[in-house]
């Protein structure tokens, strides 16, 4: 049972790390997909530097999620990003984007609490 739980936590953490990696890289200057994020951050009223800060935070979360001793930190960082995303989408009439953000928030909470003893 303990091994199955550990495997489940690893699967969730790896999934979140991949989401963070993809999303973080797409927000970086010169990456394909950057124009999508430039357009969205502008439409939401956020400055362009904020897009890069969010992307860097996602990349940091990605790296931290890969190491159990610091995975809670990565999950916490990503949970904060997801709370911001949920707020942004909810206040800009983008409700179709919310379910995935809530899923990512819930998965981040699972990893956070699962790795909390290492925190």
C-alpha positions as a Markdown table, in Angstrom:
| # | Residue | x | y | z |
|---|---|---|---|---|
| 1 | Unk | 0.0 | 0.0 | 0.0 |
| 2 | Unk | 2.8 | 2.4 | 0.9 |
| 3 | Unk | 4.5 | 1.7 | -2.4 |
| 4 | Unk | 1.3 | 2.4 | -4.4 |
| 5 | Unk | 0.8 | 5.7 | -2.6 |
| 6 | Unk | 4.4 | 6.7 | -3.3 |
| 7 | Unk | 4.0 | 5.8 | -7.0 |
| 8 | Unk | 0.8 | 7.8 | -7.1 |
| 9 | Unk | 2.5 | 10.9 | -5.6 |
| 10 | Unk | 5.3 | 10.5 | -8.1 |
| 11 | Unk | 2.9 | 10.3 | -11.0 |
| 12 | Unk | 1.0 | 13.4 | -9.9 |
| 13 | Unk | 4.3 | 15.3 | -9.2 |
| 14 | Unk | 5.7 | 14.4 | -12.6 |
| 15 | Unk | 2.5 | 15.4 | -14.4 |
| 16 | Unk | 2.5 | 18.8 | -12.6 |
| 17 | Unk | 6.2 | 19.2 | -13.4 |
| 18 | Unk | 5.5 | 18.6 | -17.1 |
| 19 | Unk | 2.7 | 21.1 | -17.0 |
| 20 | Unk | 4.9 | 23.6 | -15.3 |
| 21 | Unk | 7.7 | 23.0 | -17.8 |
| 22 | Unk | 5.5 | 23.4 | -20.9 |
| 23 | Unk | 3.7 | 26.5 | -19.5 |
| 24 | Unk | 6.9 | 28.1 | -18.2 |
| 25 | Unk | 8.8 | 27.6 | -21.4 |
| 26 | Unk | 6.0 | 29.0 | -23.5 |
| 27 | Unk | 6.1 | 32.2 | -21.5 |
| 28 | Unk | 9.8 | 32.8 | -22.1 |
| 29 | Unk | 11.0 | 35.2 | -24.7 |
| 30 | Unk | 11.8 | 33.7 | -28.1 |
| 31 | Unk | 9.8 | 30.5 | -27.4 |
| 32 | Unk | 7.0 | 29.3 | -29.7 |
| 33 | Unk | 3.8 | 30.0 | -28.0 |
| 34 | Unk | 5.1 | 33.2 | -26.5 |
| 35 | Unk | 2.8 | 35.3 | -28.7 |
| 36 | Unk | -0.3 | 33.5 | -27.3 |
| 37 | Unk | 0.8 | 34.4 | -23.7 |
| 38 | Unk | 1.8 | 38.0 | -24.7 |
| 39 | Unk | -1.7 | 38.5 | -26.1 |
| 40 | Unk | -3.4 | 37.0 | -23.1 |
| 41 | Unk | -1.4 | 38.9 | -20.5 |
| 42 | Unk | -2.0 | 42.1 | -22.4 |
| 43 | Unk | -5.7 | 41.4 | -22.6 |
| 44 | Unk | -5.9 | 40.7 | -18.9 |
| 45 | Unk | -4.1 | 44.0 | -18.2 |
| 46 | Unk | -0.9 | 42.6 | -16.8 |
| 47 | Unk | 2.5 | 44.0 | -17.7 |
| 48 | Unk | 4.7 | 41.9 | -20.0 |
| 49 | Unk | 7.4 | 41.5 | -17.3 |
| 50 | Unk | 4.7 | 39.7 | -15.2 |
| 51 | Unk | 4.4 | 37.0 | -17.9 |
| 52 | Unk | 8.1 | 36.3 | -17.6 |
| 53 | Unk | 8.0 | 36.2 | -13.7 |
| 54 | Unk | 5.1 | 33.7 | -13.9 |
| 55 | Unk | 7.1 | 31.6 | -16.4 |
| 56 | Unk | 10.2 | 31.6 | -14.3 |
| 57 | Unk | 8.1 | 30.6 | -11.2 |
| 58 | Unk | 6.6 | 27.8 | -13.2 |
| 59 | Unk | 10.1 | 26.6 | -14.2 |
| 60 | Unk | 11.3 | 26.8 | -10.6 |
| 61 | Unk | 8.2 | 24.8 | -9.5 |
| 62 | Unk | 9.0 | 22.2 | -12.2 |
| 63 | Unk | 12.5 | 21.6 | -10.8 |
| 64 | Unk | 11.4 | 21.5 | -7.2 |
| 65 | Unk | 8.6 | 19.0 | -7.9 |
| 66 | Unk | 11.2 | 16.5 | -9.0 |
| 67 | Unk | 12.8 | 16.2 | -5.6 |
| 68 | Unk | 10.7 | 14.8 | -2.7 |
| 69 | Unk | 12.5 | 16.9 | -0.1 |
| 70 | Unk | 11.5 | 20.2 | -1.8 |
| 71 | Unk | 8.4 | 19.1 | -3.8 |
| 72 | Unk | 6.2 | 20.8 | -1.2 |
| 73 | Unk | 7.8 | 24.1 | -2.1 |
| 74 | Unk | 7.2 | 23.5 | -5.8 |
| 75 | Unk | 3.6 | 22.4 | -5.2 |
| 76 | Unk | 3.1 | 25.6 | -3.1 |
| 77 | Unk | 4.5 | 27.8 | -5.8 |
| 78 | Unk | 2.4 | 26.2 | -8.5 |
| 79 | Unk | -0.7 | 26.4 | -6.3 |
| 80 | Unk | -0.2 | 30.1 | -5.9 |
| 81 | Unk | 0.1 | 30.4 | -9.7 |
| 82 | Unk | -3.1 | 28.4 | -10.1 |
| 83 | Unk | -4.9 | 30.7 | -7.6 |
| 84 | Unk | -3.9 | 33.6 | -9.7 |
| 85 | Unk | -5.0 | 31.9 | -12.9 |
| 86 | Unk | -8.3 | 31.0 | -11.4 |
| 87 | Unk | -8.8 | 34.6 | -10.3 |
| 88 | Unk | -7.8 | 35.9 | -13.7 |
| 89 | Unk | -10.0 | 33.6 | -15.7 |
| 90 | Unk | -13.0 | 34.1 | -13.4 |
| 91 | Unk | -12.8 | 37.9 | -13.6 |
| 92 | Unk | -12.4 | 37.9 | -17.4 |
| 93 | Unk | -15.3 | 35.6 | -18.3 |
| 94 | Unk | -13.1 | 32.7 | -19.2 |
| 95 | Unk | -15.0 | 30.0 | -17.3 |
| 96 | Unk | -14.1 | 27.2 | -19.8 |
| 97 | Unk | -10.5 | 27.5 | -18.6 |
| 98 | Unk | -11.4 | 27.1 | -14.9 |
| 99 | Unk | -11.9 | 23.3 | -14.5 |
| 100 | Unk | -8.3 | 22.5 | -15.6 |
| 101 | Unk | -6.9 | 25.2 | -13.2 |
| 102 | Unk | -9.0 | 23.8 | -10.4 |
| 103 | Unk | -7.6 | 20.3 | -11.2 |
| 104 | Unk | -4.0 | 21.5 | -11.2 |
| 105 | Unk | -4.7 | 23.4 | -7.9 |
| 106 | Unk | -6.1 | 20.2 | -6.3 |
| 107 | Unk | -3.2 | 18.1 | -7.6 |
| 108 | Unk | -0.8 | 20.7 | -6.2 |
| 109 | Unk | -2.5 | 20.5 | -2.8 |
| 110 | Unk | -2.1 | 16.7 | -2.8 |
| 111 | Unk | 1.6 | 16.9 | -3.5 |
| 112 | Unk | 2.0 | 19.7 | -1.0 |
| 113 | Unk | 0.4 | 17.7 | 1.8 |
| 114 | Unk | 2.0 | 14.4 | 0.8 |
| 115 | Unk | 5.5 | 15.9 | 0.9 |
| 116 | Unk | 4.8 | 18.2 | 3.9 |
| 117 | Unk | 6.9 | 16.0 | 6.3 |
| 118 | Unk | 9.9 | 17.0 | 4.3 |
| 119 | Unk | 8.9 | 20.7 | 4.4 |
